C-alpha cells in the first residue's frame, strides 16, 4: 500500500465459526464482481471498485471501523450481516456460471488500476453507499437516514434513463398490502364501496342502497347507466379493489452513486474520478494511509482539550494556589507532542491560557470529527482528604468506555494513585461531541499531597505518557 504495508481483512466464517484473513485487494475483487449488475464499461467498474474499497476500509477495525456484528474480532463475515457477503470464489462462480469469467476479469482490472485509492471526507473514509438506478436524481442523506452527511447531497442524474430499472410495474394484492403494512382497508358490499380519488368518487345512494349517481374517471353516471353499460344486473352495487399496480422509477434508496448512471457516464467518456466526484460531493480520492512501526498512529486524528483557561477561568485551585488550567495545558501539550511523534494529527482546543467557551470547543470537535476527543482536567472536592484518578465517558459510547478504562488503569499503575474507576457522566463535552470521547480527571488538585505532585513536571509528563500509552493500547499497538 502507500506505506508498503499490506492490508489484511479479518473475516468470520458464519458456518464454520472460524476466522481467516484475506488481502484487501482480493476482497475488493470479489465484492466488485458480485455487485456488477451487468458487464459495465471499465471506468464504471473502477468507480465501483473504489466505492467497494472505501466501504471495506471504513469497516476495518484497524481504521476505527465497527467491524462485524457477528464477531467482535472480525472486520467482515461470509453471510452478509456486515452489508455485503464475502463469497468463496468457487461459490461465486456457481452463482453466476455464464458471467463469472468476464465479470471477474473486469473486477481485477478495475481493482489493479485503482489500487490503494479510496474516497475520504475530512481525512476519513466515507460510507460510499451506491444503488442500481436513481431514476433522475439521488437523495440527500437526511431524507433517507434522518441526518445530514455532507458527501450525500442530491444531484440530478440524466444518465440512468436507459437502465432496465428506469420504469417498472409491480402488482400487489390488497391482502398482501394489508398483511405487510399491518393495516385494514375498507371492504365493499352490495350497498357500499370505498371511494378512490380519480377512479370512483362522489357516490350518491338512495335509502335502499341503490346508486343514484356516481363519478367514475371524472364523468358522472347514474346507477342505471352503469348497470346497463357494464351489465351488472342491478344498480345496487359496491366494489372491492383487489390488486394495486405500483408504477416505479429507479431501484434502490437513491443514496450515493447510481450504478447505471455511472456506466452511461463512462460510455460518454468520463473517467472513474469524474464519476465518483459527481455522485459523492465534497470528497477527495486519495491513497489509503497506513501506519508503519515508527508512526503507528498515522492516519488518525485526536482533539486534545485542556479544560478551562483564561484569566478569569472557572478552574479549581489547590491549597497553595496551583491553577488547574495550567496543569491541564501542560499535560495536553506534552500529550500532543507524543501523539504527533507517533504519526497522529492533533488539534488542540486551546494552545495557551485563553478562555474558550464550551460551545466553541464542541463546534471545533464536530467540524474536525476526530477519532477521539480527550478532555483533560483535575478533580476537586470540599474535603481535602479525597484523592485519586477518575475517567469518564458518555453513556452508550462503547469506544469511549473502553478507552476510559485503559487511561484510568495506566495512570493508576504509573503514578500509584487511588483507583476511583471509570464511569459514565452527562458532561457537556461528552454529551455534545459527535465522536467518541473521554474526560480524564487525573488527580484531585484540592488534595495537598496531589497538588504537590502536580507541581512536578515529571509527574505531569507521566500522566501524558500514560494517556499516550492507553491510546496505543486501544489500537493494539
C-alpha angles and dihedrals in degrees: 000000000000090000097037092255119126114227116226124195120216108223126191116213105217094199100048096030089227131128125226138170128240130183114255093237091056091050091051092049093052096046092045090052091052095045098052106102092198140346100303133190111276095245090054090050089050089054089050092048091053090048090050093047090049091050092050094046090050088055095049114108089214087066094044093267122150093239125198124354093213099051125025093210095052131084097203139359139218100243103060098254088128093055105271127044117241102218131196109248093240091053090045090054091051092050092055106024096162098046108028100097094048095042094046092048090053091047092051092050091048093048094049095047093050096037115159095006123125136161117257137182119193089359095301132100114266125228091251100201117180138180139196103251130359094195096224105332142021124238136254110245094237090061091057108024100024095239133084117250113183096218093051100071123147114262126183113242125198093165104082099059090108093056118119085232095055093099128007141150130227125188118210123183119233089241092055090046091053093046096048097041093039092232139128122226127200114271122215131226136174092291101033141048129169113253116242118198112244092007113055119359146133092049116185119190133180123235091275094053098256114142113247095181139345137182112232119181091344096308124105119231135175118238089246091055093050091047093051097043096046096033094232096154096231142039089225100086143132133190143224123205106227105180134023117209112210119204109210134190118193135004124248138020094296094240118139125336123017103218098203089044089052090052092052091048088054090051089053092055104265117140125225093265091054090049096049094045090051097053099033112051126208094016137134124214107215143142120281111263109226126183127241130207091263095048104028095166096053111141094026126110128205132186113211114200117197100202122240122351140168135087093280097034122152094234124133126258129216123234090268095041103267107159119229092212091061094049091048093051093049093051092044093052091049092048091048092056092048092051093046090050086055091056100261126135110236129198120189122208086214132007098189142022097298132132109243114180120235093243090053091051091050091047088056093047095050093045094050095037095200127195088252142001115216114191115193124209144152118231130232140195136179089243111070090206094073114098142156146082128297130176124194137202133178118262112266094021098120094177091049090050092052093047093046092056092051093049093046094049095045095050092047091049096046098044102025092234124162110276108237094166138232117282143162121265139178095233115157095239092050096042099046100040114097093212136065110284144176133197112211118206096191101184141337107269089191090064109089095218094048092044088055091050091050090058087067116090088206092060093046089049089053091053090052091047091050092053090046091050090049091055091050089048090050091057092044093248 
